[in-house]
């Protein structure tokens, strides 16, 4: 099951501009979060930014999962 999920995501990265754009944004937010999490201590502003990035990243993941679900439904029906 996981393999087909990965294959589907790889297929969408190649064929779906919206999915690819969302995935690229998701990766950028992930990189920004890693940089914040690598710091020994965060300022209050950095904590707010960390929280904001996590919300944005989760929203993107939800959108990507929606595209995956729609793709599956279209190709199963």
N, CA, C and O atoms as CSV, one atom per row, in Angstrom:
chain,resi,resn,atom,element,x,y,z
A,1,UNK,N,N,0.826,-1.203,0.000
A,1,UNK,CA,C,0.000,0.000,0.000
A,1,UNK,C,C,0.862,1.256,0.000
A,1,UNK,O,O,0.610,2.177,-0.777
A,2,UNK,N,N,1.860,1.304,0.849
A,2,UNK,CA,C,2.735,2.472,0.924
A,2,UNK,C,C,3.460,2.691,-0.390
A,2,UNK,O,O,3.644,3.830,-0.820
A,3,UNK,N,N,3.872,1.610,-1.027
A,3,UNK,CA,C,4.570,1.726,-2.293
A,3,UNK,C,C,3.669,2.372,-3.347
A,3,UNK,O,O,4.119,3.251,-4.083
A,4,UNK,N,N,2.425,1.958,-3.430
A,4,UNK,CA,C,1.519,2.552,-4.410
A,4,UNK,C,C,1.236,4.018,-4.068
A,4,UNK,O,O,1.064,4.837,-4.971
A,5,UNK,N,N,1.187,4.355,-2.796
A,5,UNK,CA,C,1.010,5.753,-2.368
A,5,UNK,C,C,2.200,6.588,-2.859
A,5,UNK,O,O,2.020,7.677,-3.404
A,6,UNK,N,N,3.407,6.069,-2.659
A,6,UNK,CA,C,4.604,6.771,-3.118
A,6,UNK,C,C,4.624,6.877,-4.637
A,6,UNK,O,O,5.003,7.911,-5.187
A,7,UNK,N,N,4.220,5.817,-5.307
A,7,UNK,CA,C,4.181,5.833,-6.771
A,7,UNK,C,C,3.171,6.858,-7.272
A,7,UNK,O,O,3.437,7.577,-8.235
A,8,UNK,N,N,2.021,6.924,-6.626
A,8,UNK,CA,C,0.995,7.880,-7.021
A,8,UNK,C,C,1.499,9.310,-6.819
A,8,UNK,O,O,1.300,10.168,-7.679
A,9,UNK,N,N,2.144,9.559,-5.693
A,9,UNK,CA,C,2.682,10.899,-5.437
A,9,UNK,C,C,3.759,11.256,-6.470
A,9,UNK,O,O,3.811,12.390,-6.946
A,10,UNK,N,N,4.603,10.303,-6.809
A,10,UNK,CA,C,5.630,10.540,-7.827
A,10,UNK,C,C,4.975,10.850,-9.174
A,10,UNK,O,O,5.427,11.736,-9.900
A,11,UNK,N,N,3.913,10.120,-9.502
A,11,UNK,CA,C,3.184,10.354,-10.743
A,11,UNK,C,C,2.581,11.759,-10.743
A,11,UNK,O,O,2.672,12.477,-11.739
A,12,UNK,N,N,1.968,12.146,-9.630
A,12,UNK,CA,C,1.358,13.468,-9.544
A,12,UNK,C,C,2.408,14.575,-9.611
A,12,UNK,O,O,2.143,15.643,-10.164
A,13,UNK,N,N,3.582,14.337,-9.060
A,13,UNK,CA,C,4.663,15.321,-9.145
A,13,UNK,C,C,5.023,15.593,-10.605
A,13,UNK,O,O,5.374,16.715,-10.968
A,14,UNK,N,N,4.933,14.564,-11.428
A,14,UNK,CA,C,5.285,14.698,-12.843
A,14,UNK,C,C,4.143,15.274,-13.672
A,14,UNK,O,O,4.385,15.972,-14.657
A,15,UNK,N,N,2.901,14.990,-13.284
A,15,UNK,CA,C,1.775,15.282,-14.173
A,15,UNK,C,C,0.818,16.360,-13.675
A,15,UNK,O,O,0.035,16.882,-14.468
A,16,UNK,N,N,0.853,16.708,-12.405
A,16,UNK,CA,C,-0.119,17.651,-11.854
A,16,UNK,C,C,0.604,18.900,-11.339
A,16,UNK,O,O,1.311,18.848,-10.333
A,17,UNK,N,N,0.420,20.016,-12.039
A,17,UNK,CA,C,1.106,21.258,-11.661
A,17,UNK,C,C,0.725,21.739,-10.264
A,17,UNK,O,O,1.575,22.203,-9.504
A,18,UNK,N,N,-0.548,21.626,-9.938
A,18,UNK,CA,C,-0.991,22.070,-8.609
A,18,UNK,C,C,-0.340,21.233,-7.509
A,18,UNK,O,O,0.153,21.775,-6.519
A,19,UNK,N,N,-0.342,19.920,-7.685
A,19,UNK,CA,C,0.264,19.036,-6.686
A,19,UNK,C,C,1.751,19.355,-6.543
A,19,UNK,O,O,2.269,19.439,-5.429
A,20,UNK,N,N,2.430,19.530,-7.671
A,20,UNK,CA,C,3.871,19.822,-7.645
A,20,UNK,C,C,4.138,21.139,-6.916
A,20,UNK,O,O,5.064,21.229,-6.110
A,21,UNK,N,N,3.332,22.152,-7.198
A,21,UNK,CA,C,3.495,23.450,-6.545
A,21,UNK,C,C,3.295,23.326,-5.032
A,21,UNK,O,O,4.074,23.871,-4.249
A,22,UNK,N,N,2.251,22.609,-4.632
A,22,UNK,CA,C,1.996,22.408,-3.202
A,22,UNK,C,C,3.139,21.652,-2.539
A,22,UNK,O,O,3.549,21.985,-1.428
A,23,UNK,N,N,3.649,20.638,-3.222
A,23,UNK,CA,C,4.749,19.839,-2.665
A,23,UNK,C,C,6.014,20.680,-2.516
A,23,UNK,O,O,6.752,20.535,-1.542
A,24,UNK,N,N,6.257,21.554,-3.481
A,24,UNK,CA,C,7.434,22.423,-3.393
A,24,UNK,C,C,7.311,23.395,-2.231
A,24,UNK,O,O,8.276,23.614,-1.498
A,25,UNK,N,N,6.130,23.979,-2.057
A,25,UNK,CA,C,5.891,24.865,-0.916
A,25,UNK,C,C,6.064,24.102,0.395
A,25,UNK,O,O,6.683,24.598,1.336
A,26,UNK,N,N,5.511,22.894,0.446
A,26,UNK,CA,C,5.605,22.054,1.641
A,26,UNK,C,C,7.072,21.820,1.991
A,26,UNK,O,O,7.454,21.907,3.158
A,27,UNK,N,N,7.891,21.523,0.988
A,27,UNK,CA,C,9.317,21.280,1.209
A,27,UNK,C,C,10.020,22.542,1.702
A,27,UNK,O,O,10.906,22.463,2.553
A,28,UNK,N,N,9.638,23.692,1.181
A,28,UNK,CA,C,10.237,24.951,1.638
A,28,UNK,C,C,9.911,25.209,3.106
A,28,UNK,O,O,10.788,25.580,3.886
A,29,UNK,N,N,8.650,25.012,3.478
A,29,UNK,CA,C,8.257,25.201,4.873
A,29,UNK,C,C,8.983,24.207,5.777
A,29,UNK,O,O,9.379,24.549,6.891
A,30,UNK,N,N,9.155,22.985,5.299
A,30,UNK,CA,C,9.866,21.966,6.069
A,30,UNK,C,C,11.309,22.409,6.333
A,30,UNK,O,O,11.816,22.263,7.446
A,31,UNK,N,N,11.959,22.945,5.311
A,31,UNK,CA,C,13.335,23.423,5.450
A,31,UNK,C,C,13.406,24.574,6.448
A,31,UNK,O,O,14.312,24.624,7.280
A,32,UNK,N,N,12.458,25.493,6.365
A,32,UNK,CA,C,12.428,26.617,7.296
A,32,UNK,C,C,12.205,26.141,8.730
A,32,UNK,O,O,12.815,26.654,9.668
A,33,UNK,N,N,11.324,25.156,8.887
A,33,UNK,CA,C,11.077,24.605,10.231
A,33,UNK,C,C,12.314,23.918,10.789
A,33,UNK,O,O,12.640,24.074,11.965
A,34,UNK,N,N,13.000,23.158,9.945
A,34,UNK,CA,C,14.226,22.495,10.399
A,34,UNK,C,C,15.241,23.512,10.895
A,34,UNK,O,O,15.904,23.284,11.907
A,35,UNK,N,N,15.371,24.640,10.189
A,35,UNK,CA,C,16.311,25.683,10.602
A,35,UNK,C,C,15.924,26.256,11.963
A,35,UNK,O,O,16.788,26.499,12.805
A,36,UNK,N,N,14.639,26.469,12.176
A,36,UNK,CA,C,14.188,26.970,13.472
A,36,UNK,C,C,14.415,25.937,14.574
A,36,UNK,O,O,14.872,26.268,15.668
A,37,UNK,N,N,14.087,24.683,14.269
A,37,UNK,CA,C,14.209,23.629,15.282
A,37,UNK,C,C,15.655,23.310,15.622
A,37,UNK,O,O,15.925,22.707,16.661
A,38,UNK,N,N,16.587,23.704,14.767
A,38,UNK,CA,C,18.006,23.464,15.039
A,38,UNK,C,C,18.562,24.458,16.052
A,38,UNK,O,O,19.630,24.235,16.623
A,39,UNK,N,N,17.851,25.536,16.273
A,39,UNK,CA,C,18.306,26.546,17.230
A,39,UNK,C,C,18.111,26.041,18.649
A,39,UNK,O,O,17.114,25.382,18.945
A,40,UNK,N,N,19.057,26.345,19.527
A,40,UNK,CA,C,18.911,25.898,20.922
A,40,UNK,C,C,17.752,26.583,21.641
A,40,UNK,O,O,17.148,26.010,22.548
A,41,UNK,N,N,17.449,27.802,21.234
A,41,UNK,CA,C,16.372,28.553,21.879
A,41,UNK,C,C,15.731,29.482,20.863
A,41,UNK,O,O,16.416,30.087,20.039
A,42,UNK,N,N,14.413,29.589,20.931
A,42,UNK,CA,C,13.686,30.450,19.999
A,42,UNK,C,C,13.205,31.714,20.695
A,42,UNK,O,O,12.804,31.689,21.858
A,43,UNK,N,N,13.253,32.824,19.956
A,43,UNK,CA,C,12.666,34.058,20.465
A,43,UNK,C,C,11.143,33.915,20.363
A,43,UNK,O,O,10.650,33.031,19.663
A,44,UNK,N,N,10.410,34.770,21.048
A,44,UNK,CA,C,8.944,34.705,20.916
A,44,UNK,C,C,8.485,34.851,19.454
A,44,UNK,O,O,7.530,34.197,19.034
A,45,UNK,N,N,9.164,35.703,18.689
A,45,UNK,CA,C,8.824,35.866,17.278
A,45,UNK,C,C,9.089,34.575,16.497
A,45,UNK,O,O,8.303,34.182,15.636
A,46,UNK,N,N,10.193,33.937,16.811
A,46,UNK,CA,C,10.522,32.673,16.140
A,46,UNK,C,C,9.531,31.573,16.508
A,46,UNK,O,O,9.192,30.733,15.675
A,47,UNK,N,N,9.073,31.580,17.749
A,47,UNK,CA,C,8.062,30.601,18.156
A,47,UNK,C,C,6.766,30.809,17.380
A,47,UNK,O,O,6.129,29.845,16.957
A,48,UNK,N,N,6.379,32.067,17.194
A,48,UNK,CA,C,5.187,32.366,16.399
A,48,UNK,C,C,5.378,31.916,14.953
A,48,UNK,O,O,4.472,31.350,14.342
A,49,UNK,N,N,6.563,32.176,14.419
A,49,UNK,CA,C,6.857,31.765,13.046
A,49,UNK,C,C,6.834,30.243,12.921
A,49,UNK,O,O,6.331,29.709,11.932
A,50,UNK,N,N,7.373,29.547,13.913
A,50,UNK,CA,C,7.357,28.083,13.905
A,50,UNK,C,C,5.911,27.581,13.883
A,50,UNK,O,O,5.576,26.676,13.118
A,51,UNK,N,N,5.080,28.155,14.703
A,51,UNK,CA,C,3.668,27.762,14.778
A,51,UNK,C,C,2.964,28.037,13.446
A,51,UNK,O,O,2.198,27.207,12.956
A,52,UNK,N,N,3.231,29.210,12.868
A,52,UNK,CA,C,2.628,29.592,11.590
A,52,UNK,C,C,3.051,28.627,10.484
A,52,UNK,O,O,2.223,28.191,9.684
A,53,UNK,N,N,4.348,28.295,10.442
A,53,UNK,CA,C,4.855,27.385,9.413
A,53,UNK,C,C,4.249,25.989,9.554
A,53,UNK,O,O,3.926,25.343,8.556
A,54,UNK,N,N,4.099,25.534,10.779
A,54,UNK,CA,C,3.504,24.213,10.994
A,54,UNK,C,C,2.064,24.178,10.486
A,54,UNK,O,O,1.640,23.195,9.878
A,55,UNK,N,N,1.313,25.254,10.738
A,55,UNK,CA,C,-0.071,25.318,10.257
A,55,UNK,C,C,-0.118,25.339,8.730
A,55,UNK,O,O,-0.920,24.635,8.115
A,56,UNK,N,N,0.745,26.149,8.127
A,56,UNK,CA,C,0.780,26.234,6.668
A,56,UNK,C,C,1.161,24.889,6.057
A,56,UNK,O,O,0.569,24.448,5.071
A,57,UNK,N,N,2.146,24.255,6.650
A,57,UNK,CA,C,2.621,22.958,6.150
A,57,UNK,C,C,1.501,21.918,6.239
A,57,UNK,O,O,1.308,21.133,5.311
A,58,UNK,N,N,0.780,21.911,7.329
A,58,UNK,CA,C,-0.329,20.970,7.503
A,58,UNK,C,C,-1.449,21.247,6.500
A,58,UNK,O,O,-2.037,20.315,5.951
A,59,UNK,N,N,-1.744,22.521,6.261
A,59,UNK,CA,C,-2.767,22.880,5.286
A,59,UNK,C,C,-2.371,22.379,3.895
A,59,UNK,O,O,-3.205,21.853,3.157
A,60,UNK,N,N,-1.092,22.545,3.545
A,60,UNK,CA,C,-0.614,22.064,2.247
A,60,UNK,C,C,-0.722,20.544,2.149
A,60,UNK,O,O,-1.112,20.004,1.113
A,61,UNK,N,N,-0.374,19.864,3.234
A,61,UNK,CA,C,-0.463,18.404,3.232
A,61,UNK,C,C,-1.904,17.956,3.028
A,61,UNK,O,O,-2.167,17.006,2.290
A,62,UNK,N,N,-2.835,18.641,3.684
A,62,UNK,CA,C,-4.253,18.326,3.505
A,62,UNK,C,C,-4.685,18.529,2.054
A,62,UNK,O,O,-5.422,17.712,1.501
A,63,UNK,N,N,-4.224,19.622,1.438
A,63,UNK,CA,C,-4.562,19.888,0.040
A,63,UNK,C,C,-3.970,18.809,-0.869
A,63,UNK,O,O,-4.629,18.343,-1.798
A,64,UNK,N,N,-2.741,18.422,-0.599
A,64,UNK,CA,C,-2.095,17.378,-1.398
A,64,UNK,C,C,-2.847,16.059,-1.246
A,64,UNK,O,O,-3.058,15.350,-2.229
A,65,UNK,N,N,-3.249,15.730,-0.027
A,65,UNK,CA,C,-4.008,14.499,0.196
A,65,UNK,C,C,-5.352,14.547,-0.515
A,65,UNK,O,O,-5.844,13.523,-0.988
A,66,UNK,N,N,-5.948,15.734,-0.591
A,66,UNK,CA,C,-7.193,15.887,-1.330
A,66,UNK,C,C,-7.004,15.590,-2.811
A,66,UNK,O,O,-7.854,14.954,-3.432
A,67,UNK,N,N,-5.896,16.048,-3.376
A,67,UNK,CA,C,-5.598,15.778,-4.787
A,67,UNK,C,C,-5.383,14.281,-4.995
A,67,UNK,O,O,-5.863,13.715,-5.977
A,68,UNK,N,N,-4.674,13.648,-4.085
A,68,UNK,CA,C,-4.435,12.202,-4.172
A,68,UNK,C,C,-5.775,11.467,-4.130
A,68,UNK,O,O,-6.009,10.556,-4.924
A,69,UNK,N,N,-6.646,11.857,-3.211
A,69,UNK,CA,C,-7.953,11.201,-3.088
A,69,UNK,C,C,-8.793,11.386,-4.349
A,69,UNK,O,O,-9.404,10.434,-4.836
A,70,UNK,N,N,-8.823,12.611,-4.879
A,70,UNK,CA,C,-9.569,12.865,-6.112
A,70,UNK,C,C,-9.010,12.049,-7.266
A,70,UNK,O,O,-9.766,11.493,-8.063
A,71,UNK,N,N,-7.692,11.977,-7.356
A,71,UNK,CA,C,-7.055,11.197,-8.431
A,71,UNK,C,C,-7.443,9.725,-8.330
A,71,UNK,O,O,-7.761,9.080,-9.330
A,72,UNK,N,N,-7.409,9.204,-7.095
A,72,UNK,CA,C,-7.789,7.794,-6.891
A,72,UNK,C,C,-9.244,7.559,-7.285
A,72,UNK,O,O,-9.569,6.581,-7.959
A,73,UNK,N,N,-10.113,8.470,-6.854
A,73,UNK,CA,C,-11.544,8.311,-7.139
A,73,UNK,C,C,-11.809,8.358,-8.639
A,73,UNK,O,O,-12.659,7.617,-9.133
A,74,UNK,N,N,-11.113,9.196,-9.360
A,74,UNK,CA,C,-11.306,9.318,-10.810
A,74,UNK,C,C,-10.804,8.085,-11.537
A,74,UNK,O,O,-11.358,7.706,-12.568
A,75,UNK,N,N,-9.764,7.456,-11.015
A,75,UNK,CA,C,-9.165,6.334,-11.722
A,75,UNK,C,C,-9.652,4.977,-11.255
A,75,UNK,O,O,-9.320,3.951,-11.849
A,76,UNK,N,N,-10.446,4.973,-10.181
A,76,UNK,CA,C,-11.026,3.726,-9.700
A,76,UNK,C,C,-12.438,3.555,-10.256
A,76,UNK,O,O,-12.882,2.446,-10.555
A,77,UNK,N,N,-13.123,4.684,-10.383
A,77,UNK,CA,C,-14.522,4.664,-10.830
A,77,UNK,C,C,-14.677,4.214,-12.253
A,77,UNK,O,O,-15.796,4.149,-12.762
